[in-house]
Amino acid sequence: MAIASKSPWMAMVLLFFSLMAPPSYAFYLPGVAPADFQKRDPLLVKVNKLTSIKTQLPYSYYSLPYCKPDVIVDSAENLGEVLRGDRIENSPYVFEMREPKMCQIVCKVTLGEKEAKELKEKIEDEYRVNMILDNLPLVVPIKRLDQDSATIYQHGFHVGVKGQYSGSKDEKYFIHNHLSFLVKYHKDEQKDLMRIVGFEVKPYSVKHEYEGQWDDKKTRLTTCDPHSKRLITSSDSPQEVDVNKEIVFTYDVDFLESDIKWASRWDTYLLMTDDQIHWFSIVNSLMIVLFLSGMVAMIMLRTLYRDISKYNELETQEEAQEETGWKLVHGDVFRPPVHSDWLCVYAGTGVQFFGMLLVTMIFAVLGFLSPSNRGGLMTAMLLLWVFMGLFAGYASARLYKLFKGSDWKNITLRTAFTFPGTVFAIFFVLNALIWGEKSSGAVPFTTMFALVLLWFGISVPLVFVGSYLGFKKPALEDPVKTNKIPRQIPEQAWYMNPLFSILIGGILPFGAVFIELFFILTSIWLHQFYYIFGFLFLVFIILIVTCAEISIVLCYFQLCSEDYLWWWRSYLTSGSSALYLFLYATFYFFTKLEITKFVSGILYFGYMLIASYAFFVLTGTIGFYACFLFTRLIYSSVKID
């Protein structure tokens, strides 16, 4: 750090590499104050939802016949956690700091027909149990066979496994009823205080046997007895799941001192070894940007150089002929498009979305959206979306006034309701499907009411305030006057066909982000942590530049062929990348996911439809405003006789 303090350039380089580093070295704020424990202090284990990558439907932990505490207490959850389907509750597992325990009985359960059926279904769908200790999620350490000493961590342990007894072909279901916990702690030698830095488990399936009558936790097990040093290290005699079967739930807990400091305890969760792929993605995207930047620079130089110097230099016949196209349409280029009101609405919504993403990304890169703050990212995005309504109203009203519109209240209402209303309608239908499956992922009525309150109580009034401010300002002046009679557009070459150029235009913005998109989809649908916001921010900047440049290039070619209907075309050119996003999501569904349930499939495509719609609004707005500035720039420099 002494070097960095002497050289601001060195400090900038260090900051860049800290942001771009793989997450094992990534920068983030821990988010909550550390909890200090003394020896024998109680450690309360909490349980979270059951999750499956095969169904994408979370369920409450106590929806299965697990041991319950005397009173089940729900933890307070933020908006993001509720929307994610988290249901955090207390559990009968209570440890004491640095007090190892062996073969502790939790309870005995006799399965009825309904319980056995539910357990078998959850094992079939590969559900995992998620637990939390001191805000750290429970992980299962798994040694990688292809690498020496490399350990990967899976979130949560499987409810059970399917298997066969030796000599039998019948598939049976076995439950993980014995949990061997390991709590890692970091010790402060001076104060004799400890902080939890790791929470691991090894699950086993054991058919427990006991002596005499069942006497609750005083019962002496013959299969697991710390007095006779009989400990569980394998699942050789597993516990089968079937009607009327007795299941005894037990656990061990051990404690291990660790060198990992409290501030770095999330590093093992965020470890990703494929940062080279991210760099490849960045380089691939930069190639696209350089290619487009070269084309834009060439266009600007060739078209504007002589205009700015007021045509002092001699033009060759070929150059003059090439440039006549876009100059000829100067009297029509700023003619308001058809459905100009809807263009204002979508441009305003795009500005709102852009503002939300930009601020979220900056906060994430600076480390404020710590992974320890569950649901923090979603809560932040929702609140930012609501407050960015001010900019949405302002942008749509400014554009509407440019088009000589007068009914600004109508535009404001449409801006406030079109995009959120569509998303809310899709979300409501998907939520009804989740309700039908009795999943904990269904958003409760109170949360739904809170979302509507945020929308109607804060977002809509802010859109009105923004619109009022935008409409009060004097209208933007067009650089050139618009003719009263529209000019006829000559017949266009096949490659200038609107549909063809729009579809071609979406390929490059999508190409710039699709590798990073793979990691984002994996984190969402395969329940992995995504914490490489440094890479993501860089990809976001590249996306902005690519959308702007491809729209400018195609807009210029369009104007050169004397087609002045550029307003909607500029929006749709970069916005069409959303179509490729949805097609890629479809490809991802069939190649990477193992979703088998019909409802889960509808959920996936419903949420990806919302994501694609949002991506369309974002990229379309970037492309539109880039062309808007480009056309104003080139026509303001033209000398009109």
C-alpha positions as CSV (number, residue, x, y, z in Angstrom):
1,M,0.0,0.0,0.0
2,A,3.0,2.3,0.5
3,I,3.6,2.1,-3.3
4,A,0.0,2.9,-4.0
5,S,0.1,6.0,-1.8
6,K,3.1,7.4,-3.7
7,S,1.6,6.8,-7.2
8,P,-2.0,7.5,-8.1
9,W,-1.5,5.4,-11.3
10,M,-0.4,2.4,-9.2
11,A,-3.4,2.9,-7.0
12,M,-5.7,2.9,-10.0
13,V,-4.1,-0.3,-11.4
14,L,-4.4,-2.0,-8.0
15,L,-8.1,-1.0,-7.8
16,F,-8.7,-2.3,-11.4
17,F,-7.2,-5.7,-10.6
18,S,-9.0,-5.9,-7.3
19,L,-12.3,-5.4,-9.2
20,M,-11.4,-7.8,-12.1
21,A,-9.8,-10.5,-9.9
22,P,-11.5,-13.9,-9.6
23,P,-13.7,-13.9,-6.5
24,S,-11.2,-15.6,-4.4
25,Y,-9.5,-12.2,-4.4
26,A,-12.6,-10.1,-5.0
27,F,-13.4,-7.0,-3.0
28,Y,-16.6,-6.8,-1.0
29,L,-17.8,-5.4,2.2
30,P,-18.7,-8.1,4.7
31,G,-22.0,-6.3,5.2
32,V,-22.8,-7.2,8.9
33,A,-21.0,-6.8,12.1
34,P,-19.1,-9.9,13.2
35,A,-20.5,-12.0,16.1
36,D,-18.0,-12.9,18.8
37,F,-18.4,-16.2,20.8
38,Q,-16.9,-17.5,24.0
39,K,-16.5,-21.1,24.8
40,R,-19.8,-22.9,25.4
41,D,-21.9,-20.0,24.0
42,P,-25.0,-21.4,22.2
43,L,-24.9,-21.5,18.4
44,L,-28.3,-21.5,16.8
45,V,-28.6,-23.3,13.5
46,K,-31.4,-21.9,11.2
47,V,-33.0,-23.8,8.4
48,N,-33.8,-22.3,5.0
49,K,-35.8,-23.5,2.0
50,L,-35.4,-26.9,0.2
51,T,-34.2,-26.2,-3.3
52,S,-33.9,-28.3,-6.5
53,I,-32.3,-27.5,-9.9
54,K,-34.7,-30.0,-11.4
55,T,-37.9,-28.3,-10.4
56,Q,-36.9,-24.7,-9.5
57,L,-39.7,-24.8,-6.9
58,P,-38.5,-24.1,-3.3
59,Y,-40.3,-25.6,-0.3
60,S,-40.3,-24.8,3.4
61,Y,-37.9,-27.1,5.4
62,Y,-40.8,-28.2,7.7
63,S,-42.9,-29.3,4.7
64,L,-41.0,-32.6,5.1
65,P,-41.3,-34.8,8.3
66,Y,-38.1,-33.4,9.9
67,C,-37.7,-32.9,13.6
68,K,-39.3,-29.7,14.8
69,P,-38.3,-27.4,17.7
70,D,-40.9,-26.7,20.4
71,V,-41.9,-23.4,18.7
72,I,-41.2,-22.6,15.1
73,V,-40.0,-19.0,14.7
74,D,-39.8,-17.3,11.3
75,S,-36.8,-14.9,10.9
76,A,-37.5,-11.4,9.7
77,E,-36.8,-11.3,5.9
78,N,-36.3,-8.4,3.5
79,L,-38.2,-8.0,0.3
80,G,-35.5,-9.6,-1.9
81,E,-35.4,-12.7,0.4
82,V,-39.2,-13.2,0.1
83,L,-39.1,-12.8,-3.7
84,R,-36.3,-15.4,-3.8
85,G,-38.5,-17.9,-1.9
86,D,-36.3,-17.9,1.3
87,R,-38.1,-19.1,4.4
88,I,-35.6,-18.9,7.3
89,E,-36.8,-20.6,10.5
90,N,-35.2,-21.9,13.8
91,S,-34.2,-25.6,14.1
92,P,-33.8,-28.2,16.9
93,Y,-30.0,-28.2,16.2
94,V,-28.3,-26.1,18.9
95,F,-24.5,-26.3,19.3
96,E,-22.2,-25.0,22.1
97,M,-19.1,-23.2,20.9
98,R,-16.0,-25.6,21.0
99,E,-18.0,-28.4,22.6
100,P,-17.9,-31.4,20.2
101,K,-20.8,-33.8,20.4
102,M,-21.2,-37.3,19.0
103,C,-24.3,-39.2,18.1
104,Q,-26.8,-36.7,19.5
105,I,-30.4,-37.8,19.0
106,V,-32.7,-35.1,17.6
107,C,-36.0,-37.1,17.4
108,K,-37.7,-40.3,16.1
109,V,-40.2,-40.1,13.3
110,T,-42.6,-42.8,12.1
111,L,-43.5,-42.3,8.4
112,G,-47.2,-42.2,7.4
113,E,-48.2,-42.8,3.8
114,K,-48.3,-39.0,3.0
115,E,-44.9,-38.3,4.6
116,A,-43.2,-41.3,2.8
117,K,-44.6,-40.1,-0.5
118,E,-43.4,-36.6,0.0
119,L,-39.9,-37.7,1.0
120,K,-39.7,-40.0,-2.1
121,E,-40.8,-37.2,-4.4
122,K,-38.2,-34.8,-2.9
123,I,-35.4,-37.4,-3.2
124,E,-36.5,-38.1,-6.8
125,D,-36.3,-34.4,-7.7
126,E,-32.8,-34.1,-6.0
127,Y,-33.9,-31.5,-3.4
128,R,-31.2,-30.1,-1.1
129,V,-31.6,-28.9,2.5
130,N,-30.2,-25.5,3.2
131,M,-29.1,-24.4,6.7
132,I,-27.5,-21.3,8.1
133,L,-25.1,-20.7,11.1
134,D,-24.1,-17.1,11.9
135,N,-25.3,-16.0,8.5
136,L,-23.1,-18.6,6.7
137,P,-24.8,-21.1,4.4
138,L,-24.1,-24.8,5.0
139,V,-21.9,-26.5,2.4
140,V,-20.9,-30.0,1.6
141,P,-17.1,-30.3,0.7
142,I,-16.4,-32.5,-2.3
143,K,-12.9,-33.5,-3.4
144,R,-12.3,-33.0,-7.1
145,L,-10.9,-36.1,-8.8
146,D,-9.2,-34.2,-11.6
147,Q,-7.2,-31.9,-9.4
148,D,-4.8,-32.5,-6.5
149,S,-6.3,-31.4,-3.1
150,A,-8.9,-29.1,-4.8
151,T,-12.2,-29.0,-2.9
152,I,-15.4,-27.7,-4.3
153,Y,-18.3,-26.8,-2.1
154,Q,-22.0,-27.6,-2.8
155,H,-24.7,-25.6,-1.2
156,G,-26.8,-27.7,1.1
157,F,-27.0,-31.5,1.4
158,H,-29.4,-33.8,-0.5
159,V,-32.5,-34.9,1.3
160,G,-31.6,-38.5,0.3
161,V,-30.4,-40.7,-2.5
162,K,-31.8,-43.5,-4.7
163,G,-30.1,-46.8,-4.7
164,Q,-30.3,-50.6,-4.7
165,Y,-29.5,-53.3,-2.2
166,S,-26.8,-55.6,-3.4
167,G,-28.3,-58.5,-5.3
168,S,-31.6,-56.6,-6.0
169,K,-32.7,-54.6,-9.0
170,D,-35.4,-52.7,-7.2
171,E,-34.7,-49.0,-6.7
172,K,-35.2,-47.8,-3.1
173,Y,-35.1,-44.4,-1.6
174,F,-32.8,-43.6,1.4
175,I,-32.9,-40.6,3.6
176,H,-29.9,-38.7,5.0
177,N,-30.8,-38.9,8.7
178,H,-27.3,-38.5,10.3
179,L,-25.5,-35.2,9.8
180,S,-21.8,-34.8,10.7
181,F,-21.3,-31.0,11.1
182,L,-17.9,-29.2,11.2
183,V,-17.8,-25.6,12.5
184,K,-14.6,-23.7,11.6
185,Y,-13.7,-20.8,13.8
186,H,-11.0,-18.1,13.9
187,K,-9.7,-17.4,17.4
188,D,-8.6,-14.0,18.7
189,E,-5.6,-15.0,21.0
190,Q,-5.7,-11.7,22.9
191,K,-9.4,-11.6,23.9
192,D,-10.0,-15.4,23.8
193,L,-13.0,-14.7,21.5
194,M,-14.0,-16.8,18.5
195,R,-15.7,-16.0,15.2
196,I,-17.3,-18.6,12.9
197,V,-15.7,-18.8,9.5
198,G,-17.0,-22.1,8.1
199,F,-20.0,-24.4,8.3
200,E,-19.7,-27.8,6.6
201,V,-21.6,-31.1,6.8
202,K,-21.2,-34.7,5.6
203,P,-24.6,-36.4,5.4
204,Y,-25.1,-40.1,6.0
205,S,-28.0,-42.5,5.7
206,V,-28.0,-44.9,8.7
207,K,-30.6,-47.4,9.9
208,H,-30.3,-46.7,13.6
209,E,-30.9,-49.4,16.2
210,Y,-31.3,-49.0,20.0
211,E,-31.5,-50.9,23.2
212,G,-34.8,-51.5,25.1
213,Q,-37.7,-49.0,24.9
214,W,-37.5,-45.7,23.2
215,D,-36.8,-43.0,25.8
216,D,-36.5,-39.9,23.6
217,K,-33.0,-38.3,23.8
218,K,-31.9,-40.6,26.6
219,T,-32.1,-43.7,24.4
220,R,-28.8,-45.5,23.8
221,L,-28.2,-46.3,20.2
222,T,-26.3,-49.4,19.2
223,T,-25.4,-48.1,15.8
224,C,-23.8,-44.9,17.0
225,D,-22.4,-44.8,20.5
226,P,-19.7,-42.3,21.6
227,H,-19.0,-44.4,24.9
228,S,-18.0,-47.5,22.9
229,K,-16.3,-45.3,20.2
230,R,-18.8,-46.5,17.6
231,L,-19.0,-43.5,15.2
232,I,-20.6,-43.1,11.8
233,T,-18.2,-42.8,8.9
234,S,-20.2,-44.4,6.1
235,S,-23.7,-45.3,4.9
236,D,-23.2,-49.0,4.8
237,S,-26.6,-49.9,6.4
238,P,-28.8,-47.0,5.0
239,Q,-32.2,-45.9,6.3
240,E,-34.9,-46.8,3.7
241,V,-37.9,-44.5,3.2
242,D,-41.2,-46.4,3.3
243,V,-44.6,-46.4,5.0
244,N,-44.4,-47.2,8.8
245,K,-40.6,-47.0,8.8
246,E,-39.0,-45.6,11.9
247,I,-36.4,-42.9,11.2
248,V,-34.1,-41.7,14.0
249,F,-32.4,-38.3,13.3
250,T,-29.0,-37.8,14.8
251,Y,-26.0,-35.5,14.4
252,D,-22.3,-35.0,15.3
253,V,-20.7,-31.6,15.6
254,D,-17.0,-30.9,15.7
255,F,-15.0,-27.7,15.8
256,L,-11.8,-26.8,13.9
257,E,-9.6,-23.7,14.4
258,S,-8.9,-22.0,11.1
259,D,-6.5,-19.3,9.8
260,I,-9.3,-17.8,7.6
261,K,-10.2,-14.4,8.9
262,W,-13.8,-13.4,9.5
263,A,-13.7,-10.8,6.6
264,S,-12.5,-13.5,4.2
265,R,-14.9,-16.2,5.2
266,W,-17.1,-15.9,2.1
267,D,-14.1,-16.5,-0.3
268,T,-14.6,-20.3,-0.4
269,Y,-18.2,-19.8,-1.4
270,L,-17.4,-17.3,-4.2
271,L,-14.4,-19.2,-5.5
272,M,-14.6,-19.6,-9.3
273,T,-11.7,-21.2,-11.2
274,D,-12.8,-20.1,-14.7
275,D,-11.8,-16.5,-14.6
276,Q,-9.8,-17.1,-17.9
277,I,-13.2,-17.7,-19.7
278,H,-14.3,-14.2,-18.4
279,W,-11.2,-12.6,-19.8
280,F,-11.7,-14.4,-23.1
281,S,-15.3,-13.0,-23.1
282,I,-14.0,-9.5,-22.5
283,V,-11.4,-9.8,-25.3
284,N,-14.0,-11.2,-27.7
285,S,-16.3,-8.3,-26.9
286,L,-13.5,-5.7,-27.3
287,M,-12.8,-7.0,-30.8
288,I,-16.4,-6.3,-31.7
289,V,-16.2,-2.9,-30.1
290,L,-13.0,-2.0,-32.0
291,F,-14.4,-3.1,-35.3
292,L,-17.5,-1.0,-34.8
293,S,-15.6,2.0,-33.4
294,G,-13.4,1.9,-36.5
295,M,-16.5,2.0,-38.8
296,V,-18.1,4.8,-36.8
297,A,-14.8,6.8,-36.8
298,M,-14.6,6.3,-40.6
299,I,-18.2,7.5,-41.1
300,M,-17.7,10.5,-38.9
301,L,-14.5,11.5,-40.7
302,R,-15.8,11.0,-44.2
303,T,-19.2,12.7,-43.6
304,L,-18.4,15.5,-41.3
305,Y,-14.9,16.6,-42.1
306,R,-15.9,18.6,-45.2
307,D,-19.2,19.8,-43.6
308,I,-17.4,21.3,-40.6
309,S,-14.8,23.0,-42.8
310,K,-17.7,24.3,-44.9
311,Y,-16.8,22.4,-48.1
312,N,-13.6,24.4,-48.7
313,E,-11.9,21.4,-50.2
314,L,-12.6,20.0,-53.6
315,E,-14.7,16.8,-53.6
316,T,-14.2,14.1,-56.1
317,Q,-17.3,13.1,-58.1
318,E,-17.5,9.8,-56.3
319,E,-17.4,11.3,-52.8
320,A,-20.0,13.9,-53.6
321,Q,-22.3,11.2,-55.1
322,E,-21.8,9.0,-52.0
323,E,-22.8,11.8,-49.6
324,T,-25.8,13.1,-51.4
325,G,-28.0,10.4,-49.9
326,W,-28.2,11.5,-46.3
327,K,-28.1,15.3,-47.2
328,L,-31.0,14.9,-49.5
329,V,-33.4,13.8,-46.7
330,H,-32.6,16.8,-44.4
331,G,-36.1,18.1,-44.8
332,D,-37.7,14.9,-43.6
333,V,-35.2,13.3,-41.1
334,F,-36.8,15.0,-38.1
335,R,-40.4,14.3,-39.1
336,P,-42.1,12.7,-36.1
337,P,-42.5,8.9,-36.6
338,V,-45.8,6.9,-36.6
339,H,-46.8,6.0,-33.0
340,S,-44.4,8.6,-31.7
341,D,-46.2,8.5,-28.3
342,W,-45.2,4.8,-27.8
343,L,-41.6,5.6,-28.8
344,C,-41.6,8.3,-26.0
345,V,-43.0,5.7,-23.5
346,Y,-40.4,3.0,-24.3
347,A,-37.5,5.5,-24.4
348,G,-38.5,6.8,-20.9
349,T,-38.8,3.2,-19.6
350,G,-35.4,2.4,-21.0
351,V,-33.9,5.4,-19.3
352,Q,-35.4,4.2,-16.0
353,F,-33.9,0.7,-16.6
354,F,-30.5,2.1,-17.6
355,G,-30.3,4.2,-14.4
356,M,-31.3,1.3,-12.2
357,L,-28.7,-1.0,-13.7
358,L,-25.9,1.6,-13.7
359,V,-26.4,2.5,-10.0
360,T,-26.8,-1.2,-9.0
361,M,-23.6,-2.1,-10.9
362,I,-21.6,0.7,-9.3
363,F,-22.8,-0.3,-5.8
364,A,-22.0,-4.0,-6.5
365,V,-18.5,-3.2,-7.9
366,L,-17.8,-1.0,-4.8
367,G,-18.7,-4.0,-2.6
368,F,-21.9,-2.7,-1.0
369,L,-24.1,-5.6,-2.2
370,S,-22.3,-8.2,-0.1
371,P,-23.3,-11.9,-0.6
372,S,-23.9,-12.2,3.2
373,N,-26.8,-9.8,2.8
374,R,-29.3,-12.3,1.3
375,G,-31.8,-10.7,-1.0
376,G,-29.9,-7.4,-0.9
377,L,-29.3,-7.2,-4.7
378,M,-33.0,-7.8,-5.5
379,T,-34.2,-5.3,-2.9
380,A,-31.7,-2.7,-4.1
381,M,-32.8,-3.2,-7.8
382,L,-36.5,-2.9,-6.9
383,L,-36.1,0.3,-4.9
384,L,-33.8,1.9,-7.5
385,W,-36.3,1.0,-10.2
386,V,-39.0,2.8,-8.2
387,F,-36.9,6.0,-7.6
388,M,-35.7,6.1,-11.3
389,G,-39.3,6.7,-12.3
390,L,-38.4,10.4,-12.0
391,F,-36.0,10.1,-15.0
392,A,-38.4,7.9,-16.9
393,G,-41.1,10.7,-16.8
394,Y,-38.6,13.4,-17.6
395,A,-37.1,11.5,-20.7
396,S,-40.5,10.6,-22.1
397,A,-41.9,14.1,-21.7
398,R,-38.9,15.8,-23.3
399,L,-39.2,13.6,-26.3
400,Y,-43.0,14.0,-26.5
401,K,-42.6,17.8,-26.5
402,L,-40.0,17.5,-29.3
403,F,-42.8,15.7,-31.3
404,K,-45.1,18.7,-30.7
405,G,-47.3,16.6,-28.4
406,S,-49.7,18.3,-25.9
407,D,-51.3,15.5,-23.9
408,W,-48.4,14.9,-21.5
409,K,-50.6,13.3,-18.8
410,N,-51.6,10.5,-21.1
411,I,-47.9,9.8,-22.0
412,T,-47.0,9.9,-18.3
413,L,-49.6,7.3,-17.4
414,R,-48.5,5.0,-20.1
415,T,-44.8,5.4,-19.1
416,A,-45.8,4.6,-15.5
417,F,-47.9,1.5,-16.3
418,T,-46.9,-0.1,-19.6
419,F,-43.7,-1.9,-18.7
420,P,-44.4,-2.5,-14.9
421,G,-47.9,-3.6,-15.8
422,T,-46.8,-6.2,-18.3
423,V,-44.2,-7.6,-16.0
424,F,-46.6,-7.6,-13.0
425,A,-49.2,-9.5,-15.1
426,I,-46.7,-12.2,-16.1
427,F,-45.4,-12.4,-12.6
428,F,-48.9,-12.7,-11.2
429,V,-49.7,-15.7,-13.5
430,L,-46.4,-17.4,-12.6
431,N,-47.0,-16.8,-8.9
432,A,-50.4,-18.4,-9.2
433,L,-48.8,-21.5,-10.7
434,I,-46.3,-21.6,-7.8
435,W,-49.2,-21.3,-5.3
436,G,-50.8,-24.3,-7.0
437,E,-47.6,-26.3,-6.4
438,K,-47.7,-25.3,-2.6
439,S,-44.2,-24.0,-3.0
440,S,-42.6,-21.5,-0.5
441,G,-41.5,-19.6,-3.7
442,A,-45.0,-18.2,-4.0
443,V,-45.0,-14.5,-3.0
444,P,-47.4,-13.9,-0.1
445,F,-50.3,-11.5,-0.5
446,T,-48.7,-9.0,2.0
447,T,-45.5,-8.8,-0.2
448,M,-47.6,-8.5,-3.3
449,F,-49.5,-5.6,-1.7
450,A,-46.1,-4.0,-0.7
451,L,-44.9,-4.2,-4.4
452,V,-48.2,-2.6,-5.6
453,L,-47.8,0.1,-2.9
454,L,-44.2,0.8,-4.1
455,W,-45.4,1.0,-7.7
456,F,-48.5,3.2,-7.1
457,G,-47.3,5.1,-4.0
458,I,-43.8,6.0,-5.1
459,S,-43.0,5.1,-8.7
460,V,-46.1,6.6,-10.4
461,P,-46.0,10.0,-8.5
462,L,-42.3,10.2,-9.4
463,V,-43.0,9.6,-13.1
464,F,-45.5,12.4,-12.9
465,V,-43.0,14.8,-11.2
466,G,-40.4,13.9,-13.9
467,S,-42.9,14.4,-16.7
468,Y,-44.0,17.8,-15.3
469,L,-40.4,19.0,-15.1
470,G,-39.6,17.7,-18.6
471,F,-42.7,19.2,-20.2
472,K,-42.1,22.6,-18.5
473,K,-38.7,22.9,-20.2
474,P,-38.6,24.5,-23.6
475,A,-38.7,22.0,-26.5
476,L,-35.5,20.9,-28.2
477,E,-35.0,22.7,-31.6
478,D,-34.4,20.6,-34.7
479,P,-31.1,21.4,-36.4
480,V,-32.9,21.7,-39.8
481,K,-36.5,22.6,-40.7
482,T,-38.9,19.8,-41.7
483,N,-40.7,20.0,-45.1
484,K,-44.5,20.2,-45.1
485,I,-44.8,17.4,-47.7
486,P,-43.1,14.1,-47.0
487,R,-40.4,13.1,-49.5
488,Q,-40.9,9.8,-51.3
489,I,-38.6,7.0,-50.2
490,P,-36.9,5.3,-53.2
491,E,-37.0,1.6,-53.6
492,Q,-34.4,0.0,-51.2
493,A,-31.8,-2.7,-51.8
494,W,-32.7,-6.1,-50.3
495,Y,-30.1,-5.7,-47.5
496,M,-31.7,-2.4,-46.4
497,N,-35.0,-4.2,-45.8
498,P,-36.2,-3.1,-42.3
499,L,-36.7,-6.6,-41.0
500,F,-33.3,-7.8,-42.3
501,S,-31.3,-4.9,-41.0
502,I,-33.1,-5.0,-37.6
503,L,-32.3,-8.7,-37.1
504,I,-28.7,-8.2,-38.2
505,G,-28.3,-5.3,-35.8
506,G,-29.1,-7.4,-32.8
507,I,-26.4,-10.0,-33.4
508,L,-23.4,-7.9,-32.3
509,P,-24.8,-6.6,-28.9
510,F,-25.8,-10.1,-28.1
511,G,-22.4,-11.4,-29.2
512,A,-20.7,-9.0,-26.8
513,V,-22.5,-10.4,-23.7
514,F,-23.4,-14.0,-24.4
515,I,-20.4,-15.6,-22.6
516,E,-21.1,-13.6,-19.4
517,L,-24.8,-14.5,-19.9
518,F,-24.0,-18.2,-19.5
519,F,-22.6,-17.5,-16.0
520,I,-25.5,-15.3,-15.0
521,L,-28.0,-18.0,-16.1
522,T,-26.0,-20.7,-14.2
523,S,-26.0,-18.6,-11.0
524,I,-29.8,-18.1,-11.3
525,W,-31.0,-21.5,-12.4
526,L,-28.2,-23.8,-10.9
527,H,-28.2,-21.9,-7.5
528,Q,-24.6,-20.8,-7.6
529,F,-23.2,-17.5,-6.2
530,Y,-22.5,-14.8,-8.8
531,Y,-20.0,-12.3,-7.5
532,I,-17.9,-11.1,-10.4
533,F,-19.4,-7.7,-10.7
534,G,-16.0,-6.3,-11.9
535,F,-16.3,-8.4,-15.1
536,L,-20.0,-7.7,-15.4
537,F,-19.5,-3.9,-15.2
538,L,-17.0,-4.1,-18.0
539,V,-19.4,-6.2,-20.1
540,F,-22.1,-3.7,-19.4
541,I,-19.9,-0.8,-20.7
542,I,-19.1,-2.9,-23.8
543,L,-22.8,-3.6,-24.3
544,I,-23.6,0.2,-24.2
545,V,-20.9,1.0,-26.7
546,T,-21.8,-1.9,-29.0
547,C,-25.6,-1.0,-29.0
548,A,-24.7,2.7,-29.7
549,E,-22.3,2.0,-32.5
550,I,-24.3,-0.7,-34.4
551,S,-27.3,1.6,-34.3
552,I,-25.3,4.6,-35.6
553,V,-23.7,2.5,-38.4
554,L,-27.0,1.1,-39.7
555,C,-28.7,4.4,-39.2
556,Y,-26.1,6.1,-41.4
557,F,-26.5,3.4,-44.2
558,Q,-30.2,3.9,-44.0
559,L,-30.0,7.7,-44.4
560,C,-27.5,7.3,-47.2
561,S,-30.1,5.2,-49.1
562,E,-32.5,8.2,-48.6
563,D,-34.7,6.3,-46.1
564,Y,-35.5,8.8,-43.3
565,L,-37.7,6.6,-41.2
566,W,-35.0,6.0,-38.6
567,W,-36.7,6.7,-35.3
568,W,-38.2,3.2,-34.6
569,R,-35.6,1.4,-36.7
570,S,-32.8,2.7,-34.4
571,Y,-34.7,1.4,-31.3
572,L,-35.5,-2.0,-32.8
573,T,-32.0,-2.5,-34.3
574,S,-30.2,-2.8,-31.0
575,G,-33.4,-4.0,-29.2
576,S,-33.6,-7.1,-31.4
577,S,-30.7,-8.5,-29.4
578,A,-33.4,-9.4,-26.9
579,L,-34.7,-11.9,-29.4
580,Y,-31.3,-13.6,-29.5
581,L,-31.2,-13.6,-25.7
582,F,-34.5,-15.5,-25.5
583,L,-33.3,-17.9,-28.2
584,Y,-30.1,-18.5,-26.2
585,A,-32.2,-19.0,-23.0
586,T,-34.2,-21.7,-24.9
587,F,-31.0,-23.4,-26.0
588,Y,-29.7,-23.2,-22.4
589,F,-32.9,-24.8,-21.1
590,F,-32.6,-27.9,-23.4
591,T,-28.8,-28.3,-23.1
592,K,-27.8,-27.4,-19.5
593,L,-30.9,-27.8,-17.3
594,E,-32.7,-31.0,-16.3
595,I,-36.1,-29.5,-15.6
596,T,-38.7,-32.1,-16.0
597,K,-41.9,-30.6,-14.5
598,F,-44.3,-28.7,-16.8
599,V,-44.8,-26.0,-14.3
600,S,-41.1,-25.5,-13.8
601,G,-40.7,-25.2,-17.6
602,I,-43.4,-22.5,-17.7
603,L,-41.7,-20.7,-14.8
604,Y,-38.3,-20.7,-16.6
605,F,-39.7,-19.4,-19.9
606,G,-41.9,-16.9,-18.0
607,Y,-39.0,-15.4,-16.1
608,M,-36.8,-15.4,-19.2
609,L,-39.5,-13.6,-21.2
610,I,-39.5,-10.9,-18.5
611,A,-35.7,-10.7,-18.7
612,S,-35.7,-10.5,-22.5
613,Y,-38.4,-7.8,-22.5
614,A,-36.3,-5.8,-20.0
615,F,-33.2,-6.3,-22.2
616,F,-35.2,-5.1,-25.3
617,V,-36.1,-1.9,-23.5
618,L,-32.6,-1.3,-22.3
619,T,-30.7,-2.0,-25.5
620,G,-33.3,-0.4,-27.7
621,T,-33.1,2.9,-25.7
622,I,-29.3,2.9,-25.8
623,G,-29.4,2.5,-29.6
624,F,-32.2,5.1,-30.0
625,Y,-30.5,7.8,-28.1
626,A,-27.1,7.1,-29.8
627,C,-28.9,7.7,-33.2
628,F,-30.8,10.7,-31.9
629,L,-27.5,12.4,-30.9
630,F,-25.8,11.2,-34.2
631,T,-28.4,12.6,-36.5
632,R,-28.6,15.9,-34.6
633,L,-24.8,16.2,-34.8
634,I,-24.4,15.5,-38.5
635,Y,-27.4,17.6,-39.6
636,S,-26.4,20.5,-37.4
637,S,-23.0,20.6,-39.3
638,V,-24.6,20.6,-42.8
639,K,-24.8,23.9,-44.6
640,I,-28.3,24.0,-46.1
641,D,-28.8,26.3,-49.0
